Structures are given as structure tokens and as C-alpha cells.
């Protein structure tokens, strides 16, 4: 059996579209929705007896990792597909992912091709390499803006990767990731310290490879991914603090305290740099220059005084 786990938090109408696509194109699968105390009533349609979906409601937002763990541990399938609520499955795609996991014992996880709503592959997001200090520095110090073709960013975003060929990959996005139950039990699932989101999928993929497991990408398994719904529910300051805290946590876990400290210093430098630039150019999110500068300055101050990340 295949179990499908969807972690929902204020996803609006996306969740219903996702579930309806699964009921149409993934028949016979067990579907579980873990709702993180959504305030937008996005999961209300699941209370109907007509919808054969198991709803696990939470009284507070426990974060993606903890909720995903709750979902797969309460499921019955030998294979577990983690899907974002802003995805829609296309015909045959779930079965194609499952086939990849039955090819060889060494394949622990599989991912499909993510398409934007216009049908274009989401390259640069769908599959990435594991982050290194060089890729973090290129991003935070805005090297990407003056030298877009720099080797650190190209490597991280896998710019030369062919999204139309099946291959082993390092880090597919958890927006669509199927993992064997055996692998989840062996690894203990997602690390719940990465909360509320970001880097928990990078960490899981890193641990799969570190345990000599493989992750297979199958481009024939296609999913529409709208993207950005969670980020739109957070303020920029809150997002930056969550994201970079988990980024530092990832480097501490997999590269050691020295690397994590370098990332922290890069975050501070990058935020101060953005604060200064906000005063001389219009912010891309539509806020005023003063507001943007204040946000980046506050985040920089937060990380400049940050102690050890737990």
C-alpha cells in the first residue's frame, strides 16, 4: 500500500484541489492530512463523510517535520509519499514513483518532476545539490546578482541538470518525496528540531545518502506545484529568522560547529548588506525602503547575538 501524507497550514483552496487530484489519479492509496491548526478553514471539507481521507487535526502549529512524522507513523503503507498541499498529481505519477522504489533495495526514496502552473519544470527548486559554504556565501553576499554564473550557485542549483532524464539525485524538494517506510523507521523520520519548516528535507536526504541509500528522480512522474503559499503567510522578518536558524542548524549537524559559525557570520554580513542596499533601491516585495532596511537590520542584530542553536 502507498500512504500519502499532506501537512496543511492555511493553504486556502490548494488543499482541496490536491486531494481531489489524488482521489482521481491515485485510487487505492491511503491519504492522510495533518492540519496544523489552520485558521482559514482550508481543511473543513475533509469533515464530510463523502471524502475518504483521514484528517489529523492539531491544536497548534507543530511545524512540518513533526507533523510529517505524525502522519507517516499513523499510516499503514510500505511507501509514504509526502506532498505539499499546493501540489496536484497528474495521471499515473504516484505509481511511477512507487515503481522506482521497487527497482533496487538501495533506492530509499524517489521524487517526481515538479511543474509550475504553466507546465514548465521548476528547475533550481525541484532538485538541488547539498549546500556548501561557497553556495551560502554566494547567496548571502549577493554574488549571484553580479555573477549569476558563479560555480558555487551553478553547482547548488544544478544548472546543468537534465530534468527529463531519470537519475540518482541528492536533494529533491519535500514538496513531492516518496520514502520507504523501512528507511523512515531506520532514520527516525524527519528531524523535528528543524521547525517550523525549511532544511528538514535537506537533512533527511543527507542522512539517506550518509546511510548508503539512494534517491531516484523519475521525470515521468509529474506533479503541478504552485509554490510559495507558506511563505506568503509569514512576514519577511519571521521567515528570515526561521530559515537562517535552520540553515545554521543544518551546517552544525553535518559540517560541525566551525562551519555553522561561519554561516552565522555570513548571515549577519548578508543582512547588513541588504539593509544598506534597501536604502538606495526599491525593495522587490513592495515595502518602503525604510521598512525593508529596518527588517534586515533587525535580523542582522538577531543573528549577531545568537548563541548556540539547539
Secondary structure, 3 states (H helix, E strand, C coil): CEEEEEEECCCCCHHHHHHHHHHHHCCCCEEEEEECCCCCCCCHHHHCCCCCCEEEECCCCCCHHHHHHHHHHCCCCCEEEEEECCEEECCCHHHHHHHHHCCCCCEEEEEEEEECCCCCECCCCCEECCCCHHHHHHHHCCHHHHCCCCHHHHHHHCCCCCCCCCEECCEECCCEEEEEHHHHHHHCCCCCCCCCCCCHHHHHHHHHHHCCCEEEEEEEEEEEECCCHHHHCCCHHHHHHHHHHHHHHHHHHHHCHHHHHHHHHHHHHHHHHHHHHHCCCCCCCCCCHHHHHHHHHHHHHHHHCCCCCC
